[in-house]
Amino acid sequence: MNKILLLLLCFVIIACAMQIGEEKLKDKKGKKALKNMQPVQNKFVIGVSTWQESESEALQSAMLNARIQIVESLGLKVEIRSFEQVKGSTGSMNIDKKLDLRSSIYAKSILSTEYNQYYTEKWMEQAQDGIRYKYKSWVKIEFSKEKHKQYWLGFLRDANAKFTMKLSECRSNTDEAEKISALMNLLKSYYDTEKDFSDNFWLVREELYNKFIVTGKEISEEIMSEMNNVRIIVDSLRDDNFVMRVNYHDKPLRNYPVYISSPELELDHNFISGRKGEILIPVHFKDARNADVRVYAGLKEIADRNAIIIPDQRFCIVSPLNKAGFVVGIKMNPESYGIEFRDTILKNFKDQGFTVKLGESTDKGYQITCDISTEFQKSLKSYPGYIISKSFYDIKVVRVPDQEIIYTYSIPNDRYRDTRGFGLTEKKSVTNAVNLKNLSLKNDFFSITMRNINEYIERDIKERTGVMKINQ
């Protein structure tokens, strides 16, 4: 008990004697010579940690620093992703920082290294809230390019053996639907591995690499013999998704990768067919009224390489508004009034693919009617000699043939107040009024009204049909 009290007393005395920010070496472990040792190219590197809160974290930091040096000595770039898991360990120390290398092969090679010597210092620092401890470590790792090359050669032999075995398993699969799916995924895995070797050909022997290339060709040829039996069928729209079905010999093909591209729908992804061979593709129309969709019976990574011929199909998905089967009738009362507004409506719906008729329409679709009336206003002293008229727009959209009104709008209102027209004659005054010559927000009125009419018609079409038309 007396010894414990004595130790505590000494600790208090030391703490009181230190100034805030002052540091003292408290303990050290390992080989001190590492602290000043310089790395020797192609023999070993010295990794140095940053300050850490524990000894184990200091050793991890030093290992990470050493491995970055190794990677850079191979001419590679490295990025640190802090505290992500990497399976494996070095001695008794788990490595839980990841080197974001260009391939997992690099990572496996680098992370197979171990330190054979280390040195750690424990420092005590006086902070305002008390004593703090921090640690710094140095580690020595032996590494040579030749050893790394041998690792790659071994990995290439293992990879070639793995793909050869997997190809044999695919060929013996009696379920043809499973076979084509497995082959497609096997080829993607092969391409992922092959890229690492093709970019670093100097690390492997030519004859060994050629064997690996032959294996890839065999996988490709096996797929090509099966591709003509794959069919992709575009079905219908369901909850803002269009449904595709993947069949193999007219039977649903599950777990099959399909690459779909459409700039208008912002699609550039791989999709996997579900249990019934179905794929649901999200449809989000923005400015586009039509969407060209290209569908490849395979993976994007394979389609981009053009190593094998992947059948592709093209479809055009039509927006709910863009339906020529719907007729929009446009009627102005009187016909000679509001020509500019009428032409705006006309262009709007023609651009969307509607069939547009001037006057009354009895066809399937919608009737847009704009009743325009005028009245004369009192003369103003500020406009001597001018006759003043005021126009009134009453707009309604009617669903044909049940004549249900789905939208109405009128001006003048609080937003669009001044619908007056000025002229030296009554005719000129009325003409200027019905053409909204004095309305400062006329263009805004046109665009807002068109947007509202579009939204109400689009909503009504969707509620009535439930689907978008898909043209093949």
Secondary structure, 3 states (H helix, E strand, C coil): CHHHHHHHHHHHHHHHHCCCCCEEEEEEEECHHHHHCCCECCCEEEEECCCECCHHHHHHHHHHHHHHHHHHHCCCCCCEECCCCCCCEECCEECCCEECCCCHHHHHHHHCCCEEEEEEEEEEEEECCEEEEEEEEEEEEECCHHHHHHHHHHHHHHHHHHHHHHHHHHHCCCCHHHHHHHHHHHHHHHHHHHHHHHHCHHHCCHHHHHHHHHHHHHHHHHHHHHHCCEEEEEEEEECCEEEEEEEECCEECCCCEEEEEECCCCEEEEEECCCCCEEEEECCCCCCCEEEEEEECCCHHHHHHCCCCCCEEEEEEECCCCCCCCEEEEEEECCCCCHHHHHHHHHHHHHCCCEEEECCCCCCEEEEEEEEEEEEECCCCCCCCCEEEEEEEEEEEEEECCCEEEEEEEECCCCCCCCEEEECCHHHHHHHHHCCCCCCCHHHHHHHHHHHHHHHHHHHHHHHHCCCCEEC
